[in-house]
Amino acid sequence: MSEFTPPRVAALGHQLIEIHQHLRSLLDDIARLPDFSRELRAHCLAFCGALDRHHTGEERGMFQVLAERHPGLRAILAELRHDHEQIAALIRRVEADPTRAELAGLAAVMESHFTFEEKRLTSVLNELTP
């Protein structure tokens, strides 16, 4: 590490869990908003954008590094990419019509995806060195 490289505050796997927890919290906040309100729509759009940026960042960064350093994870990464495609389709549906049913569907798929990703990648990410 050079003198200009800041030390990592938390292991990467734990950072991933923190990001997921933040996204879960945002979704919980949305669930408390009144149906068909401007506030609900605005929060849904903001949340969907944040979730999409998170997954785009994973694919452009973390997944590429993991595929290079841990070829045995490529099948898992492919499954996670497939999840991202499904979630992106759900995001488009929520953005078009932010109903409780659409949000519940997105929440269920997102939770399953996050849990799988955390179980499969946290320890590997925690061992990565910069």
TORPA-4810 file (N, C-alpha, C, O; in nm, 3 decimals):
<nodes>
NODE_1_0.086_-0.117_0.000_0.000_0.000_0.000_0.090_0.122_0.000_0.184_0.131_0.080_M
NODE_2_0.062_0.217_-0.090_0.142_0.339_-0.094_0.097_0.433_0.017_-0.006_0.413_0.080_S
NODE_3_0.179_0.536_0.038_0.143_0.632_0.142_0.018_0.710_0.107_-0.041_0.774_0.195_E
NODE_4_-0.025_0.706_-0.020_-0.144_0.780_-0.063_-0.270_0.694_-0.066_-0.379_0.746_-0.089_F
NODE_5_-0.258_0.565_-0.043_-0.372_0.476_-0.045_-0.431_0.468_0.095_-0.365_0.423_0.188_T
NODE_6_-0.557_0.512_0.111_-0.617_0.504_0.245_-0.640_0.359_0.285_-0.673_0.276_0.200_P
NODE_7_-0.625_0.328_0.412_-0.651_0.191_0.455_-0.800_0.158_0.443_-0.886_0.246_0.455_P
NODE_8_-0.827_0.032_0.418_-0.965_-0.012_0.410_-1.024_-0.009_0.549_-0.966_-0.065_0.642_R
NODE_9_-1.139_0.055_0.564_-1.202_0.069_0.695_-1.267_-0.063_0.736_-1.252_-0.106_0.850_V
NODE_10_-1.337_-0.125_0.645_-1.403_-0.252_0.674_-1.373_-0.348_0.560_-1.350_-0.306_0.447_A
NODE_11_-1.373_-0.475_0.591_-1.352_-0.576_0.488_-1.461_-0.563_0.382_-1.575_-0.525_0.413_A
NODE_12_-1.426_-0.594_0.258_-1.519_-0.574_0.147_-1.649_-0.653_0.163_-1.756_-0.604_0.126_L
NODE_13_-1.641_-0.772_0.216_-1.762_-0.851_0.237_-1.857_-0.785_0.335_-1.978_-0.786_0.317_G
NODE_14_-1.799_-0.728_0.439_-1.882_-0.658_0.537_-1.940_-0.530_0.477_-2.052_-0.491_0.511_H
NODE_15_-1.866_-0.465_0.390_-1.917_-0.346_0.322_-2.036_-0.383_0.234_-2.134_-0.309_0.226_Q
NODE_16_-2.027_-0.498_0.168_-2.139_-0.544_0.086_-2.264_-0.564_0.171_-2.373_-0.522_0.132_L
NODE_17_-2.249_-0.627_0.285_-2.363_-0.648_0.375_-2.420_-0.514_0.421_-2.542_-0.498_0.429_I
NODE_18_-2.333_-0.418_0.452_-2.381_-0.285_0.494_-2.461_-0.217_0.384_-2.564_-0.154_0.411_E
NODE_19_-2.415_-0.229_0.261_-2.489_-0.171_0.148_-2.624_-0.238_0.135_-2.726_-0.171_0.117_I
NODE_20_-2.627_-0.370_0.144_-2.754_-0.442_0.136_-2.848_-0.399_0.249_-2.967_-0.380_0.227_H
NODE_21_-2.793_-0.384_0.370_-2.876_-0.341_0.483_-2.935_-0.203_0.457_-3.051_-0.177_0.489_Q
NODE_22_-2.856_-0.115_0.399_-2.905_0.019_0.367_-3.019_0.011_0.264_-3.121_0.079_0.279_H
NODE_23_-3.002_-0.071_0.162_-3.107_-0.085_0.061_-3.233_-0.148_0.121_-3.345_-0.109_0.088_L
NODE_24_-3.216_-0.245_0.209_-3.331_-0.303_0.279_-3.404_-0.196_0.360_-3.527_-0.191_0.361_R
NODE_25_-3.328_-0.113_0.428_-3.386_-0.006_0.509_-3.464_0.093_0.424_-3.573_0.137_0.462_S
NODE_26_-3.410_0.129_0.308_-3.481_0.219_0.217_-3.614_0.159_0.175_-3.716_0.228_0.169_L
NODE_27_-3.614_0.030_0.145_-3.736_-0.036_0.104_-3.837_-0.042_0.219_-3.957_-0.027_0.197_L
NODE_28_-3.789_-0.065_0.340_-3.877_-0.063_0.457_-3.942_0.074_0.474_-4.059_0.085_0.508_D
NODE_29_-3.863_0.180_0.451_-3.918_0.317_0.461_-4.029_0.339_0.359_-4.130_0.402_0.389_D
NODE_30_-4.010_0.286_0.240_-4.111_0.301_0.135_-4.240_0.231_0.175_-4.349_0.280_0.146_I
NODE_31_-4.228_0.117_0.240_-4.346_0.039_0.280_-4.436_0.116_0.375_-4.555_0.085_0.386_A
NODE_32_-4.382_0.215_0.444_-4.461_0.292_0.539_-4.529_0.415_0.476_-4.603_0.486_0.544_R
NODE_33_-4.504_0.438_0.350_-4.563_0.555_0.284_-4.705_0.526_0.238_-4.738_0.410_0.210_L
NODE_34_-4.790_0.629_0.228_-4.928_0.607_0.183_-4.933_0.564_0.036_-4.853_0.608_-0.046_P
NODE_35_-5.028_0.476_0.006_-5.046_0.431_-0.132_-5.077_0.547_-0.224_-5.139_0.646_-0.184_D
NODE_36_-5.032_0.533_-0.348_-5.066_0.626_-0.456_-5.028_0.772_-0.427_-5.088_0.864_-0.483_F
NODE_37_-4.930_0.793_-0.342_-4.887_0.929_-0.311_-4.768_0.968_-0.398_-4.696_0.882_-0.450_S
NODE_38_-4.749_1.097_-0.413_-4.631_1.146_-0.484_-4.504_1.103_-0.412_-4.404_1.067_-0.475_R
NODE_39_-4.511_1.106_-0.280_-4.395_1.068_-0.200_-4.358_0.921_-0.225_-4.240_0.888_-0.236_E
NODE_40_-4.458_0.834_-0.233_-4.433_0.692_-0.261_-4.365_0.678_-0.396_-4.264_0.608_-0.409_L
NODE_41_-4.418_0.744_-0.497_-4.360_0.735_-0.631_-4.216_0.787_-0.632_-4.128_0.724_-0.691_R
NODE_42_-4.193_0.902_-0.569_-4.059_0.960_-0.567_-3.959_0.868_-0.495_-3.847_0.847_-0.542_A
NODE_43_-4.002_0.812_-0.382_-3.913_0.723_-0.308_-3.888_0.593_-0.385_-3.776_0.540_-0.383_H
NODE_44_-3.989_0.543_-0.452_-3.972_0.422_-0.533_-3.870_0.447_-0.644_-3.782_0.364_-0.668_C
NODE_45_-3.881_0.561_-0.711_-3.788_0.592_-0.820_-3.645_0.606_-0.767_-3.551_0.557_-0.829_L
NODE_46_-3.629_0.671_-0.653_-3.497_0.687_-0.594_-3.439_0.552_-0.552_-3.322_0.523_-0.577_A
NODE_47_-3.522_0.469_-0.489_-3.477_0.338_-0.447_-3.438_0.252_-0.567_-3.333_0.188_-0.566_F
NODE_48_-3.522_0.251_-0.669_-3.494_0.170_-0.787_-3.363_0.213_-0.853_-3.286_0.130_-0.899_C
NODE_49_-3.340_0.343_-0.857_-3.214_0.393_-0.912_-3.095_0.348_-0.831_-2.992_0.308_-0.886_G
NODE_50_-3.107_0.354_-0.699_-2.997_0.312_-0.611_-2.969_0.162_-0.626_-2.853_0.121_-0.631_A
NODE_51_-3.073_0.082_-0.632_-3.056_-0.063_-0.647_-2.992_-0.095_-0.782_-2.903_-0.180_-0.791_L
NODE_52_-3.036_-0.027_-0.886_-2.979_-0.049_-1.019_-2.831_-0.008_-1.022_-2.749_-0.080_-1.080_D
NODE_53_-2.796_0.105_-0.963_-2.656_0.148_-0.958_-2.571_0.049_-0.879_-2.457_0.021_-0.917_R
NODE_54_-2.625_-0.004_-0.771_-2.553_-0.103_-0.692_-2.520_-0.225_-0.777_-2.406_-0.272_-0.778_H
NODE_55_-2.618_-0.277_-0.847_-2.595_-0.396_-0.928_-2.504_-0.368_-1.047_-2.421_-0.453_-1.083_H
NODE_56_-2.517_-0.253_-1.107_-2.427_-0.215_-1.217_-2.283_-0.208_-1.167_-2.191_-0.255_-1.233_T
NODE_57_-2.264_-0.149_-1.050_-2.131_-0.141_-0.991_-2.073_-0.277_-0.960_-1.954_-0.301_-0.982_G
NODE_58_-2.156_-0.368_-0.909_-2.108_-0.504_-0.882_-2.059_-0.570_-1.010_-1.953_-0.631_-1.013_E
NODE_59_-2.136_-0.557_-1.115_-2.102_-0.623_-1.241_-1.976_-0.565_-1.304_-1.895_-0.638_-1.360_E
NODE_60_-1.960_-0.435_-1.295_-1.844_-0.369_-1.357_-1.717_-0.380_-1.274_-1.607_-0.365_-1.327_R
NODE_61_-1.731_-0.405_-1.146_-1.615_-0.407_-1.059_-1.595_-0.539_-0.988_-1.511_-0.621_-1.027_G
NODE_62_-1.673_-0.559_-0.884_-1.655_-0.673_-0.796_-1.663_-0.807_-0.870_-1.578_-0.893_-0.848_M
NODE_63_-1.761_-0.825_-0.956_-1.776_-0.953_-1.025_-1.656_-0.981_-1.115_-1.610_-1.095_-1.124_F
NODE_64_-1.605_-0.879_-1.182_-1.490_-0.899_-1.270_-1.366_-0.940_-1.190_-1.292_-1.030_-1.230_Q
NODE_65_-1.343_-0.873_-1.078_-1.229_-0.906_-0.993_-1.242_-1.049_-0.940_-1.146_-1.126_-0.942_V
NODE_66_-1.360_-1.083_-0.893_-1.381_-1.218_-0.838_-1.365_-1.324_-0.946_-1.306_-1.430_-0.920_L
NODE_67_-1.414_-1.300_-1.066_-1.400_-1.398_-1.175_-1.254_-1.420_-1.211_-1.213_-1.532_-1.243_A
NODE_68_-1.175_-1.313_-1.206_-1.032_-1.325_-1.236_-0.956_-1.397_-1.126_-0.874_-1.485_-1.153_E
NODE_69_-0.983_-1.361_-1.002_-0.905_-1.416_-0.890_-0.959_-1.549_-0.838_-0.885_-1.626_-0.777_R
NODE_70_-1.087_-1.576_-0.863_-1.151_-1.699_-0.814_-1.236_-1.761_-0.925_-1.359_-1.750_-0.922_H
NODE_71_-1.171_-1.825_-1.023_-1.246_-1.882_-1.136_-1.356_-1.980_-1.093_-1.454_-2.000_-1.165_P
NODE_72_-1.339_-2.042_-0.978_-1.440_-2.135_-0.929_-1.573_-2.069_-0.895_-1.674_-2.137_-0.878_G
NODE_73_-1.574_-1.937_-0.886_-1.697_-1.862_-0.855_-1.775_-1.820_-0.980_-1.882_-1.761_-0.969_L
NODE_74_-1.723_-1.850_-1.097_-1.786_-1.799_-1.220_-1.931_-1.845_-1.235_-2.014_-1.767_-1.282_R
NODE_75_-1.963_-1.967_-1.198_-2.102_-2.014_-1.208_-2.192_-1.936_-1.112_-2.305_-1.901_-1.147_A
NODE_76_-2.144_-1.910_-0.993_-2.220_-1.831_-0.895_-2.239_-1.689_-0.946_-2.348_-1.632_-0.934_I
NODE_77_-2.133_-1.632_-1.002_-2.143_-1.495_-1.056_-2.242_-1.490_-1.172_-2.315_-1.391_-1.186_L
NODE_78_-2.245_-1.594_-1.254_-2.342_-1.599_-1.364_-2.484_-1.603_-1.309_-2.574_-1.538_-1.363_A
NODE_79_-2.504_-1.679_-1.202_-2.636_-1.685_-1.139_-2.676_-1.549_-1.081_-2.791_-1.507_-1.092_E
NODE_80_-2.580_-1.481_-1.020_-2.607_-1.349_-0.966_-2.637_-1.248_-1.077_-2.723_-1.161_-1.061_L
NODE_81_-2.567_-1.259_-1.189_-2.597_-1.172_-1.304_-2.738_-1.197_-1.354_-2.810_-1.103_-1.390_R
NODE_82_-2.778_-1.323_-1.358_-2.915_-1.357_-1.399_-3.016_-1.293_-1.303_-3.117_-1.239_-1.346_H
NODE_83_-2.988_-1.300_-1.174_-3.073_-1.233_-1.074_-3.083_-1.084_-1.104_-3.191_-1.025_-1.097_D
NODE_84_-2.969_-1.022_-1.138_-2.968_-0.879_-1.167_-3.061_-0.847_-1.284_-3.129_-0.744_-1.284_H
NODE_85_-3.063_-0.934_-1.384_-3.153_-0.914_-1.499_-3.299_-0.922_-1.456_-3.382_-0.841_-1.498_E
NODE_86_-3.330_-1.020_-1.372_-3.468_-1.034_-1.321_-3.507_-0.913_-1.237_-3.618_-0.861_-1.249_Q
NODE_87_-3.416_-0.869_-1.153_-3.443_-0.753_-1.066_-3.460_-0.628_-1.151_-3.545_-0.544_-1.121_I
NODE_88_-3.380_-0.613_-1.257_-3.393_-0.497_-1.346_-3.531_-0.494_-1.410_-3.590_-0.387_-1.425_A
NODE_89_-3.583_-0.611_-1.448_-3.718_-0.617_-1.505_-3.823_-0.576_-1.401_-3.918_-0.505_-1.432_A
NODE_90_-3.804_-0.622_-1.278_-3.896_-0.583_-1.170_-3.886_-0.434_-1.140_-3.987_-0.369_-1.111_L
NODE_91_-3.766_-0.381_-1.146_-3.749_-0.237_-1.124_-3.828_-0.158_-1.228_-3.896_-0.061_-1.195_I
NODE_92_-3.820_-0.199_-1.353_-3.895_-0.129_-1.459_-4.046_-0.134_-1.431_-4.117_-0.037_-1.456_R
NODE_93_-4.093_-0.248_-1.379_-4.237_-0.258_-1.347_-4.274_-0.166_-1.232_-4.378_-0.101_-1.235_R
NODE_94_-4.189_-0.161_-1.129_-4.216_-0.074_-1.014_-4.211_0.073_-1.057_-4.294_0.153_-1.014_V
NODE_95_-4.116_0.107_-1.141_-4.105_0.245_-1.188_-4.229_0.286_-1.267_-4.274_0.400_-1.260_E
NODE_96_-4.284_0.192_-1.343_-4.403_0.221_-1.423_-4.529_0.227_-1.338_-4.619_0.307_-1.365_A
NODE_97_-4.535_0.144_-1.235_-4.656_0.137_-1.152_-4.618_0.094_-1.010_-4.621_-0.025_-0.978_D
NODE_98_-4.581_0.191_-0.924_-4.533_0.155_-0.790_-4.645_0.115_-0.694_-4.681_0.190_-0.604_P
NODE_99_-4.699_-0.005_-0.716_-4.804_-0.056_-0.628_-4.742_-0.142_-0.519_-4.626_-0.182_-0.527_T
NODE_100_-4.820_-0.170_-0.417_-4.773_-0.256_-0.307_-4.736_-0.395_-0.358_-4.637_-0.454_-0.314_R
NODE_101_-4.815_-0.446_-0.452_-4.786_-0.580_-0.506_-4.653_-0.582_-0.580_-4.574_-0.675_-0.563_A
NODE_102_-4.627_-0.481_-0.662_-4.501_-0.474_-0.735_-4.384_-0.459_-0.638_-4.280_-0.524_-0.656_E
NODE_103_-4.400_-0.375_-0.537_-4.295_-0.357_-0.438_-4.268_-0.485_-0.359_-4.154_-0.518_-0.331_L
NODE_104_-4.375_-0.555_-0.324_-4.359_-0.681_-0.250_-4.284_-0.784_-0.334_-4.199_-0.856_-0.283_A
NODE_105_-4.316_-0.791_-0.463_-4.245_-0.883_-0.552_-4.098_-0.848_-0.562_-4.011_-0.936_-0.555_G
NODE_106_-4.069_-0.720_-0.580_-3.930_-0.675_-0.586_-3.858_-0.705_-0.455_-3.745_-0.752_-0.456_L
NODE_107_-3.923_-0.678_-0.344_-3.862_-0.702_-0.212_-3.828_-0.849_-0.193_-3.721_-0.882_-0.142_A
NODE_108_-3.917_-0.938_-0.233_-3.894_-1.081_-0.215_-3.775_-1.130_-0.298_-3.690_-1.203_-0.249_A
NODE_109_-3.772_-1.089_-0.424_-3.662_-1.132_-0.510_-3.530_-1.070_-0.464_-3.426_-1.136_-0.463_V
NODE_110_-3.536_-0.942_-0.427_-3.417_-0.873_-0.380_-3.361_-0.940_-0.255_-3.240_-0.961_-0.245_M
NODE_111_-3.446_-0.974_-0.160_-3.401_-1.037_-0.036_-3.337_-1.172_-0.062_-3.233_-1.204_-0.005_E
NODE_112_-3.399_-1.251_-0.148_-3.342_-1.381_-0.183_-3.205_-1.363_-0.248_-3.110_-1.435_-0.216_S
NODE_113_-3.195_-1.268_-0.338_-3.069_-1.240_-0.406_-2.962_-1.194_-0.308_-2.849_-1.244_-0.309_H
NODE_114_-2.996_-1.098_-0.223_-2.900_-1.046_-0.126_-2.850_-1.158_-0.034_-2.730_-1.169_-0.009_F
NODE_115_-2.941_-1.239_0.016_-2.903_-1.347_0.107_-2.808_-1.445_0.040_-2.707_-1.484_0.098_T
NODE_116_-2.840_-1.484_-0.083_-2.755_-1.576_-0.158_-2.617_-1.514_-0.181_-2.515_-1.579_-0.159_F
NODE_117_-2.616_-1.389_-0.225_-2.490_-1.321_-0.253_-2.404_-1.309_-0.128_-2.283_-1.332_-0.133_E
NODE_118_-2.465_-1.272_-0.018_-2.390_-1.259_0.108_-2.332_-1.393_0.152_-2.216_-1.399_0.194_E
NODE_119_-2.410_-1.499_0.143_-2.362_-1.631_0.185_-2.247_-1.680_0.098_-2.153_-1.742_0.148_K
NODE_120_-2.255_-1.651_-0.031_-2.155_-1.703_-0.125_-2.030_-1.617_-0.138_-1.923_-1.669_-0.168_R
NODE_121_-2.043_-1.486_-0.115_-1.930_-1.398_-0.148_-1.865_-1.326_-0.029_-1.752_-1.280_-0.042_L
NODE_122_-1.931_-1.317_0.085_-1.877_-1.236_0.196_-1.738_-1.282_0.236_-1.647_-1.198_0.244_T
NODE_123_-1.717_-1.408_0.260_-1.586_-1.453_0.307_-1.479_-1.434_0.200_-1.365_-1.399_0.232_S
NODE_124_-1.513_-1.457_0.075_-1.416_-1.437_-0.035_-1.380_-1.289_-0.045_-1.263_-1.255_-0.059_V
NODE_125_-1.480_-1.203_-0.037_-1.453_-1.059_-0.045_-1.370_-1.010_0.074_-1.283_-0.924_0.059_L
NODE_126_-1.396_-1.064_0.191_-1.320_-1.023_0.309_-1.173_-1.059_0.298_-1.088_-0.995_0.361_N
NODE_127_-1.141_-1.160_0.219_-1.002_-1.203_0.201_-0.929_-1.128_0.090_-0.807_-1.137_0.080_E
NODE_128_-1.001_-1.054_0.008_-0.937_-0.981_-0.103_-0.845_-0.874_-0.049_-0.876_-0.806_0.049_L
NODE_129_-0.733_-0.859_-0.115_-0.643_-0.748_-0.083_-0.651_-0.648_-0.197_-0.679_-0.685_-0.311_T
NODE_130_-0.626_-0.522_-0.167_-0.636_-0.420_-0.273_-0.536_-0.443_-0.384_-0.531_-0.366_-0.480_P
</nodes>
